């Protein structure tokens, strides 16, 4: 899942679809975020301050305030591996009816 739209991901699949679920449907402690895809975020050693971190909802809002949404400033991937904010969902309850 990503926080916000990421048109680039829809291009991965011939018939890519978008599913929107408001964050308000999740308990705050059941979601976490990485600024960029989880694997490059944890492996890339370029000194960017948002690397090697998993964020809570409150924390990711501060990161977005500081750096913006990657899908806006790096839509084509030319500025590094971060192209979206990944959302890790730890409770499938809100997903069951979607």
C-alpha positions in Angstrom: 0.0 0.0 0.0 1.1 3.6 -0.5 0.2 6.8 1.2 -1.5 8.8 -1.5 -1.7 8.0 -5.2 1.2 6.7 -7.1 0.5 6.5 -10.8 3.9 5.0 -11.5 2.8 1.7 -9.7 -0.2 1.4 -11.9 2.1 1.1 -14.9 3.6 -2.1 -13.5 0.5 -4.1 -14.5 -1.4 -4.3 -17.7 -4.7 -3.6 -15.9 -3.5 -1.9 -12.7 -6.2 -0.7 -10.3 -6.2 1.7 -7.4 -7.9 1.1 -4.1 -8.4 3.9 -1.7 -9.0 3.3 2.0 -9.0 6.3 4.4 -6.4 6.2 7.1 -9.2 6.9 9.6 -10.4 3.3 9.1 -7.3 2.0 10.8 -6.2 2.2 14.4 -3.0 4.3 14.5 -1.0 1.4 16.1 -1.9 -0.9 13.2 -0.1 1.0 10.4 3.5 2.0 9.9 5.3 3.9 7.2 8.6 4.1 5.4 9.6 7.1 3.3 10.0 5.2 0.1 9.8 1.5 -0.5 10.8 -0.5 2.6 13.7 -2.3 1.1 15.6 0.6 -0.5 14.8 2.7 2.6 16.5 0.3 4.9 19.4 -0.6 2.6 20.4 2.7 1.0 23.3 4.3 2.8 23.2 7.8 1.3 22.9 9.8 4.6 19.3 11.1 3.9 17.7 11.6 7.3 14.6 9.6 6.6 16.5 6.4 5.8 16.6 3.3 8.0 13.4 4.4 9.8 9.9 3.0 10.3 7.4 5.8 11.2 4.1 6.0 13.0 1.3 8.1 11.5 2.2 11.1 13.5 5.9 10.8 12.7 5.3 10.4 8.9 3.3 13.5 8.8 6.3 15.4 10.1 8.5 13.8 7.5 6.0 14.8 4.8 5.9 18.4 6.1 9.7 18.5 5.8 10.4 16.6 2.6 7.0 16.5 0.7 5.5 13.4 -1.0 8.1 11.5 -3.1 5.4 10.8 -5.8 5.3 14.6 -6.3 9.0 15.5 -6.3 10.3 12.2 -7.7 7.6 10.8 -10.0 10.1 9.6 -12.6 12.6 8.2 -10.1 15.5 10.4 -11.3 16.1 11.7 -7.8 16.6 8.4 -6.0 14.7 5.2 -5.1 12.0 6.9 -3.1 8.9 7.3 -5.3 6.1 6.8 -2.7 5.5 6.4 1.0 5.0 2.7 1.7 2.3 1.8 4.2 2.6 -1.4 6.2 -0.8 -2.6 7.5 -0.8 -4.9 10.5 -4.5 -5.5 10.8 -6.6 -6.8 7.9 -9.9 -5.9 9.5 -10.5 -2.7 7.5 -9.5 -4.5 4.3 -12.0 -7.3 4.5 -14.9 -5.3 3.0 -12.9 -3.6 0.2 
